């Protein structure tokens, strides 16, 4: 077992997201302890905060839509971009996708994706590194809750629009973050997603899933 897998197992418990009870994940059950533990452990490693330890509302909404309407993913090549714990990727695999890849830049997130995929018997390939700039090889790209910072949005949005122009269907699932684009979106669905006050400072987030236009 790798150090990342051992750390993840030690600081999470198997639980199901509120909106997607069919899928079990290694998740944080108490937020502050894992955040503090991660920062202490990763101060030496230079790794990002533990976004992989939570089923974020954008990913929950995309997973719910895919499981309820599997034709969105069936027989398609799917990328879960900035995948976190890999929830949307697992839903796509369950829906019968031809290929599912989940991209993350955090090595612990990569470990989380692999563990969570194995836990659910889902065929998901974890991509370790920044895929922004890669040529399009996907039919469906899932981007959940990615517009939370200006630099991140500026880095990813031109590439995601280029992927849409190249023929991919690109979903943005946004729970009201500050930097989501206001134009070039075609709304598909809305979900009310239960969240924790420790993480979101409220009990519910309304998530909009939209297609990103070229």
N, C-alpha and C positions, 0 to 999 in steps of 0.2 A: 504494500500500500504506500502511495506517495505521501509526502508531508502534507500536501494540499488536501488530499482525501482524508487523512487522519484528522487534520484540523477541522475540516468540514463536519465529519461525523461527530467530533467531540462537542461542537458548538451548535448543532441543529437537532431537530427531532423530525420524524416523519409525520407529515400532516397534509391535509387536503385544502386547497384554496377555497374560499367561500363560494365563488361563482362556478368553480369547476371541481365538484366533489369526486368526479370519476378518476381524477389524477392525483397521485400521492407524490409529495416532494420532500426533500430535505430542507426544512425551513427554520428560521429563527422563531422561537416561541416567546422569548422575552428580548426586546430590542436593545436596551442599553447594554446588557452584559456582552452580547456578541459584538456590538460596535466597539466597546472598550477593549475586548479581548483581541479583536481583529487589529485595531490600531496599535496595540502593544506588540502583537506578534509581527505585524507588517511594517512597523517602524524600521525594522532591520531589513525588510525585503523590498520596500518601495512599491507595494502593490495597492491597488485602489480600495476604497471602502467596500463593505460587503453587500453590494447591490444584488448579488447572487442569492442572498439568504431570504429574500422576500418575493412573494408572488405579486408583482406590481400590477396596478389596476389595468394598464394598457394590455399587458400580456394576458390577464384573465379574460378581458373582453374578447380579444382575438381568439383565444382558445375556445371560449364559449360559442362564438359564431361559427368556427370551423367544425366543432363537434355537432352543433345543431344543423349545419348545412354543409356536410362533408364534401359536396361537389366542388367547393372552392379549392380543395387541396387534392382530391383524388386524381391519381395518375400524373400529378404535376411535380416539377422540380421546385422545391421550396427552400428559401433561406429565412431563418429567424435571425434578424440582424440586431446586434447588441442584445443578445438573447437572455442575459441574466441567468436565471435558473433553468432556462430551456423549456418553459411551460408551453409556449406557442408551438415550438418545434415538436414536442411530444404529441400535442393535439393533431398536428398535421400528419405525423406518422400514423397515428390511430385512424385518421381519415383516409388512409390508403395512398398517401403521396408516393410517387415513384422514387424520389430521393429527398432527404431532408438534411440540411446542414444548419448548424447553429454557430454563429460567429461571436467571439468575445475576445477582448484584449487582456482580460484578467485571468491568470492561470488558475486561481481558485474557482472562478466561474466555469472555466473549462472542466475542472474536476467535478463541479456541481452538475453540469450538463450531462456528463458521462454517467455519474451516479444516478441521477434522476431518470435518464433514459433507460438505464438497466433496470431500475426499480419498476418501471412501467412496461418493460418488454418492448420498448420502442427503438426502431432503427434510426438513430440520429448520429450524424458525424459532427463532432465538435471541431470548429476551425479556430485555431489559436493565432490571433493577430488581427490587424486592421485590414478589412477587405475593401475599404473605400478606395476606389480607383481600379478595382478588378473589372475585367470585362463581364458582360452579362451572360450567365449560364443558367439562370433561374426563370421559371414561369411566374412564381409568386414570391414576393419579398415582404416579410412581416416586420414592421418597425414599431415597437410598442414603447411609448413614453420616452422618446429620444430627444425631444425639443425642450429640455429643461435648463439648458445653459446656452448663451449666445455662441461661444466658440464651438461647442459640439454641433449646434445646428448649422453654423456656417461651414463646418467641415463635411457634414454628411449630406446636407440637402441637395447641393448640386449633383452629387453622384446618384442619389436616389432618383432625382428627376431624369438624369441620363439613363438610368435603368428603365424607367417608365417609357422613355423615348425609344429605347432599344426593344421594347415589346413586353417587358415584364409588367405584371400587375403588382403595384406597390401599395401596401396598406400602411397608413399612419393611424395608430391608436393613441388618442391623446386625452388625458384627464384634466385638461385646462391649464397646461403649462404655459409659461409666459412667451416662449419663442416659437410656438407652432405657427406655420405660415397661415395667413388669412386668405390667401388666394391660391388658385390652382388645386383645389380639393373638391372631390365629389363625395358627399356623405353617403355612407352605406348603412350604418346602424348606430344605435346608442344603447348603452347599458349602464345601469346603476350598480356600482361595484362596492360592496362593503369593504371598508379599510379600517385600520387602527388609528386612534388619535395620536399615539406616540409617533407614528410614521407620517401621517398626513394632516394631523391637527383637526380631524373631523371623522365622522362615522361612515360617510358615503362619498364616493366620487362618481360623477357622471362622465363616462368615457364615450367619446365619439370616434368611430372607426370611419375613415375616409380613404378613398383611392387618391393617390397622388398623381396629378396630371403632368405630362411632360412639360 
